[in-house]
Amino acid sequence: MEKRKVERFNLQIETMLQVRNKAMTDKLPVLFSRDISCNGVFLVTDNPLSIGTSLDLDFLLSQDELRNESNAERIKISTSGKVIRTEEQGMAIEFEKQYKISRLKLGAEV
């Protein structure tokens, strides 16, 4: 039985992906997470990317999901990572260490 070093949370979070070093027109469809931890995320998709693909990720959380953040309609958490595993149901992405948290007002460009 596998023992994880960090806790995973079963959360469905709206996630936007951008393959690094590609044109902005190469944005991928919005996906949803199956689970997330401080080290990475599993995204549900029928078309996982190749292992080793480097990505920029934006996780979009509504105010309902973050009840303590009252000055924004949504919160965007931006980070980058790399595909480390693929399965029939999706792909596992390992996070890099840096991230950015932004407030998004209603109608703001994501």
Summary of the structure (lengths in Angstrom):
residues: 110
radius of gyration: 14.2
end to end distance: 40.1
largest distance: 46.1
contacts: 272
relative contact order: 0.22
helix: 3%
strand: 52%
